[in-house]
Amino acid sequence: MKILVTGGSGFLGTHVCKLLGADDFSRRSGLDVLNMQDVQRVKDYDVVIHLAAMLDKSPDATEMVFLTNVDGTINLLRSMNENAVFIFASTKDVYGRFADNYREVPETCPTIFSGQSALEWSKLIAERYVEFYADQNKFRSCIFRLSTVYAPVSEGNTPNFVSHYADAFNIGEPLRLPAAGTPRRDLLAVEDFSRACEAFVDSVIRHGLYNLGGGRENALSLRELFEKMQAVSGYQTSIDEENPLPAPVPMNYVSDLSLVKQELDWKPEINLDEGLKKLF
């Protein structure tokens, strides 16, 4: 089975390519989702895992974010073969502030516009195109609304906040936490994300949409994450209490994994102690 990962040289894609033995489709490899000649390459693959995206939330980047994340996705979808598999990495942030209404956020959480940036809104718009073209062109599709997926830092890539915390411990740099470290997040190891992709490929599901994260077993506040990283690494740093970061939206997010467990027989296997150790 031939697997292609768009954004395969990125923060998560680098690891997904190695774990699944996949090929890389990225600007670093000389390929662009906005180039119609380049995207024809997806016809050579049985599975396409679409991680490539422009992640800039600044207002100045709005038009380029929509172009890359929506039009780029459409270009890939139009080139998919019948009965191939397209897996789209969306985000929990499509729910915006409505996620704070749930202790564990289900797929039925509203996705009404509530101030999301172009990044989150472009992901939600692209989801609709995934569903449309999968049905139109008769290929299988899976949308994963990802919570926080963590992975070791890879060269030339900007880490997410979990790997950033690990870096701070490594060099002894004080950490700034939002809202005194009270926001709660569920964390998922990149290995478990790759296993979820395999679980969909191996299933009989034609079209799926799932929240994907560490779930309640791998959820903790950011201050608890700081303390756990200190324990598993043996390193120490401090929290900059005088310069906190702004409170995030939502304040708390834990994925409800009921649907993905039921339909794909998948659940996280790497616990936080084991997964976080690998970051050091």
C-alpha positions as CSV (number, residue, x, y, z in Angstrom):
1,M,0.0,0.0,0.0
2,K,1.4,3.4,-1.0
3,I,0.9,6.2,1.4
4,L,1.5,10.0,0.8
5,V,1.7,12.6,3.5
6,T,1.2,16.2,2.5
7,G,3.2,18.3,4.8
8,G,5.4,15.3,5.4
9,S,8.4,17.4,6.3
10,G,6.5,19.4,8.9
11,F,6.3,19.1,12.7
12,L,3.9,16.1,12.8
13,G,4.4,14.9,9.2
14,T,8.1,14.1,9.6
15,H,7.1,11.5,12.3
16,V,4.0,10.2,10.4
17,C,6.1,9.6,7.3
18,K,8.6,7.5,9.3
19,L,6.0,5.6,11.3
20,L,3.9,4.7,8.2
21,G,6.7,4.4,5.6
22,A,5.0,7.2,3.6
23,D,6.3,9.5,1.0
24,D,6.5,13.3,1.6
25,F,4.6,15.9,-0.4
26,S,5.7,19.3,0.8
27,R,7.3,22.5,-0.4
28,R,10.6,21.3,1.1
29,S,10.4,18.4,-1.2
30,G,9.6,20.7,-4.1
31,L,5.9,20.0,-4.3
32,D,3.0,22.4,-3.7
33,V,-0.7,21.8,-3.1
34,L,-1.4,25.0,-5.1
35,N,0.4,23.6,-8.2
36,M,-2.0,21.5,-10.3
37,Q,0.8,19.6,-11.9
38,D,2.2,18.6,-8.6
39,V,-1.1,17.4,-7.1
40,Q,-1.5,14.9,-9.9
41,R,0.9,12.7,-7.9
42,V,-1.8,11.7,-5.5
43,K,-3.2,9.4,-8.3
44,D,-0.2,7.2,-7.6
45,Y,-1.2,6.5,-4.0
46,D,-3.7,4.4,-2.1
47,V,-3.8,6.6,0.9
48,V,-3.3,10.4,1.2
49,I,-2.9,11.9,4.7
50,H,-3.4,15.6,4.3
51,L,-1.4,17.5,7.0
52,A,-0.2,20.4,4.9
53,A,-1.6,23.7,5.9
54,M,-0.8,27.4,6.5
55,L,-1.1,27.8,10.3
56,D,-0.7,31.6,10.5
57,K,-3.5,33.2,12.6
58,S,-2.5,36.8,11.9
59,P,-5.1,39.0,10.0
60,D,-2.5,39.8,7.3
61,A,-2.3,36.1,6.4
62,T,-6.1,35.6,5.9
63,E,-6.2,35.4,2.1
64,M,-3.2,33.1,1.9
65,V,-4.6,30.9,4.7
66,F,-7.9,30.4,2.8
67,L,-6.1,29.9,-0.5
68,T,-3.7,27.2,0.9
69,N,-6.1,25.4,3.3
70,V,-9.2,25.4,1.2
71,D,-8.1,25.7,-2.5
72,G,-5.1,23.5,-1.8
73,T,-7.3,20.8,-0.3
74,I,-9.8,21.0,-3.2
75,N,-6.9,20.5,-5.6
76,L,-6.0,17.2,-3.9
77,L,-9.6,16.0,-3.6
78,R,-10.2,16.5,-7.3
79,S,-7.2,14.3,-8.1
80,M,-8.1,11.3,-5.8
81,N,-8.7,7.9,-7.3
82,E,-11.9,6.0,-6.8
83,N,-11.7,3.8,-3.6
84,A,-8.5,5.5,-2.4
85,V,-8.4,6.9,1.1
86,F,-8.2,10.6,2.0
87,I,-7.5,11.5,5.7
88,F,-7.8,15.1,6.6
89,A,-6.2,16.7,9.6
90,S,-8.7,19.2,10.9
91,T,-8.7,20.9,14.3
92,K,-10.7,20.9,17.6
93,D,-10.7,24.7,17.2
94,V,-13.5,24.6,14.7
95,Y,-15.8,24.4,17.8
96,G,-14.5,27.8,19.2
97,R,-15.9,28.8,22.5
98,F,-18.7,26.3,22.3
99,A,-16.3,23.6,23.4
100,D,-16.3,25.1,26.9
101,N,-19.9,23.8,27.3
102,Y,-18.7,20.2,27.5
103,R,-16.5,18.3,30.0
104,E,-15.7,16.0,27.0
105,V,-16.3,17.5,23.6
106,P,-18.4,15.3,21.2
107,E,-18.6,15.7,17.4
108,T,-22.1,17.2,17.9
109,C,-20.6,20.3,19.5
110,P,-21.8,23.4,17.4
111,T,-19.4,24.8,14.9
112,I,-21.1,28.1,14.5
113,F,-18.8,31.1,13.8
114,S,-17.8,32.6,17.2
115,G,-14.7,34.6,16.3
116,Q,-12.5,31.8,15.0
117,S,-9.5,32.9,13.0
118,A,-9.1,32.2,9.2
119,L,-7.1,29.2,10.2
120,E,-9.9,27.4,12.1
121,W,-12.6,28.6,9.6
122,S,-10.6,27.4,6.6
123,K,-10.3,24.0,8.2
124,L,-14.1,23.8,8.7
125,I,-14.8,24.9,5.2
126,A,-12.3,22.4,3.8
127,E,-14.1,19.6,5.8
128,R,-17.2,20.2,3.7
129,Y,-15.3,19.9,0.5
130,V,-13.8,16.6,1.8
131,E,-17.2,15.2,2.3
132,F,-18.5,16.5,-1.0
133,Y,-15.7,15.2,-3.2
134,A,-15.4,11.9,-1.4
135,D,-19.1,11.2,-2.2
136,Q,-18.8,12.7,-5.7
137,N,-15.7,10.8,-6.8
138,K,-16.3,7.7,-4.8
139,F,-13.2,7.6,-2.5
140,R,-13.1,7.0,1.2
141,S,-12.7,9.9,3.5
142,C,-11.8,10.5,7.2
143,I,-11.8,13.8,9.0
144,F,-9.9,13.9,12.3
145,R,-10.6,17.0,14.5
146,L,-7.3,16.9,16.3
147,S,-6.7,18.0,19.9
148,T,-3.1,18.5,20.9
149,V,-0.8,16.0,19.2
150,Y,2.7,16.1,20.5
151,A,6.0,14.9,19.0
152,P,9.7,15.4,19.4
153,V,11.1,18.5,17.8
154,S,12.3,18.0,14.2
155,E,14.8,20.2,12.4
156,G,13.4,23.3,10.8
157,N,9.9,23.0,12.3
158,T,8.1,25.1,14.9
159,P,6.9,23.0,17.8
160,N,3.5,23.1,19.4
161,F,3.3,24.2,23.0
162,V,4.0,20.7,24.5
163,S,7.3,20.4,22.6
164,H,8.0,24.1,23.4
165,Y,7.7,23.3,27.1
166,A,10.1,20.4,26.7
167,D,12.6,22.7,25.0
168,A,12.3,25.2,27.9
169,F,13.2,22.4,30.3
170,N,16.1,21.4,28.2
171,I,17.7,24.9,28.3
172,G,16.3,26.1,31.6
173,E,14.2,28.9,30.1
174,P,11.2,30.2,32.3
175,L,7.8,29.2,30.9
176,R,4.9,31.6,30.5
177,L,1.5,29.9,31.0
178,P,-1.9,31.2,30.2
179,A,-4.5,31.9,32.9
180,A,-2.1,30.8,35.7
181,G,-1.8,27.3,34.0
182,T,-5.5,26.4,34.7
183,P,-6.6,25.6,31.1
184,R,-7.0,21.9,30.6
185,R,-6.0,19.9,27.4
186,D,-5.9,16.3,26.4
187,L,-2.7,15.2,24.7
188,L,-2.1,12.6,22.1
189,A,1.3,11.1,21.0
190,V,2.0,11.2,17.3
191,E,2.4,7.4,17.3
192,D,-1.2,7.1,18.4
193,F,-2.3,9.6,15.7
194,S,-0.6,7.4,13.1
195,R,-2.3,4.3,14.5
196,A,-5.7,6.1,14.1
197,C,-4.9,6.7,10.5
198,E,-4.1,3.0,10.0
199,A,-7.3,2.1,11.9
200,F,-9.4,4.0,9.4
201,V,-7.6,2.6,6.4
202,D,-8.2,-0.9,7.7
203,S,-11.8,-0.3,8.5
204,V,-14.9,-0.6,6.3
205,I,-16.1,2.9,7.0
206,R,-16.6,4.9,3.8
207,H,-16.8,8.4,5.4
208,G,-15.9,9.3,9.0
209,L,-15.6,12.4,11.1
210,Y,-14.0,12.0,14.6
211,N,-12.7,14.0,17.4
212,L,-9.2,12.7,18.1
213,G,-7.1,13.3,21.2
214,G,-5.8,11.7,24.3
215,G,-9.2,11.7,26.0
216,R,-9.8,11.9,29.7
217,E,-7.0,9.5,30.6
218,N,-4.5,11.8,29.0
219,A,-5.9,15.2,30.1
220,L,-4.4,17.6,32.5
221,S,-4.1,21.4,33.2
222,L,-1.1,23.2,31.8
223,R,0.3,23.6,35.3
224,E,0.0,19.9,35.9
225,L,1.7,19.3,32.5
226,F,4.6,21.5,33.7
227,E,4.9,19.5,36.9
228,K,4.7,16.2,35.1
229,M,7.4,17.2,32.6
230,Q,9.6,18.2,35.5
231,A,9.1,14.8,37.0
232,V,9.7,12.7,33.9
233,S,12.7,14.7,32.7
234,G,14.5,15.3,35.9
235,Y,15.1,18.8,34.7
236,Q,13.9,22.0,36.3
237,T,12.8,25.4,35.2
238,S,10.5,28.1,36.5
239,I,7.1,29.6,35.6
240,D,7.1,33.3,34.8
241,E,4.2,34.3,37.0
242,E,4.5,38.0,36.2
243,N,4.0,37.7,32.5
244,P,1.2,35.2,31.8
245,L,-0.1,34.5,28.3
246,P,-3.7,35.4,27.4
247,A,-6.4,32.9,28.3
248,P,-7.1,30.6,25.4
249,V,-10.4,29.9,23.7
250,P,-11.7,27.4,24.7
251,M,-10.4,27.4,28.3
252,N,-10.7,23.7,28.6
253,Y,-10.8,21.0,25.9
254,V,-10.9,17.2,26.4
255,S,-12.0,15.0,23.4
256,D,-14.9,12.7,23.7
257,L,-13.5,9.5,22.1
258,S,-16.7,7.5,22.1
259,L,-17.3,7.6,18.4
260,V,-13.8,6.8,17.2
261,K,-13.6,4.0,19.8
262,Q,-16.9,2.5,18.6
263,E,-16.3,2.8,14.8
264,L,-12.6,2.3,14.4
265,D,-11.9,0.2,17.6
266,W,-9.1,2.7,18.4
267,K,-8.0,4.2,21.6
268,P,-4.7,5.9,22.8
269,E,-2.1,3.4,23.8
270,I,0.8,5.7,24.9
271,N,0.3,7.2,28.3
272,L,1.6,10.6,29.2
273,D,4.6,9.5,31.2
274,E,5.8,7.3,28.4
275,G,5.1,9.8,25.7
276,L,6.5,12.8,27.4
277,K,9.8,11.1,28.2
278,K,10.4,10.8,24.4
279,L,10.5,14.6,24.1
280,F,13.6,14.7,26.2
